[in-house]
Structures are given as C-alpha cells and as structure tokens.
Amino acid sequence: MTKKQQRAENLSRHYFNIAQLYQQTTGKEITQDQAKKISNKLRKLERLATIETTAQNNGYYIEPTPLDWKTGRAEKMQLKLDEEGNCPESDIKLDEIKKQVQKIFDNKLEGFFINYDSRGYALKIKADNNPLGQDWGGYYILSPEIN
C-alpha cells in the first residue's frame, strides 16, 4: 500500500469515527461528506486553539507575515496580561473556539475541553465509549493530524 493510499484509508476511518461521534452525541446520522466537513472545521479550530495555548505558555504570539514565510522568520508579539497575569484576550478567543466546537455538535458534546498544554492537541474529550483515538493521558483527540 502506498503512502497516499494509507493516508486515504486513515482519513476515511477518521471521517467514519467523526460520524459515529456525531451520532452518539446528537442522535442524528450524517454522511461521510458531512463528517469530512465537520473534520475540516474541527481541524481549523484545532489550529487556532493551538496558537492560543502556545502563546499563553510562551507569553507571546508568533505572528507570521508574508515576508516571514519567505525568510522563515517570525515576529514575536507579547500577550497583553491583566494585573493577575491572565490573558483575557486569548481567553476570549478560546471561549469562542469552545462555543464553535459545541455548536458543531448541537451543544451536546459532553466532556469537551481545551488542553492548555501546547505540546499536544488542544481539542479533547473526556468520555467513555468514544470512537476517536486516545492520547497518553487517556483523553480522546477531537481533531488529530492524519498522515
């Protein structure tokens, strides 16, 4: 089996798992194409959440500009902290990501949380009988990178 065929098989399995999770969560069945659209939305939200959690851990954002993509350099932009050392702007963005994920699952996704450890995936679920892959902590990864 070629790498391309293996990736296609892995994606197909992932879309099937997303469809199962959606059905378990909402009670509604969806097609594989709908599961693919959900997966793509979740992947975008995963990237945004990872940017925010990484910035909160580092204390700054790394903001790419068109020039940076050519040179490989990135501009550091400090986080704006409040008096208690929290990042309210970043927290607001993460709350919005949580709302968007819940909206995808008709606000019925139990056990969903954002993992603030930026070394791994950000969108995770604490749940039993979940069709998705588990991480080392025993949580389920909502939007893994598929190779």
Order of alpha helices (4+ residues) and beta strands (2+ residues): alpha-alpha-beta-alpha-beta-alpha-beta-beta-beta
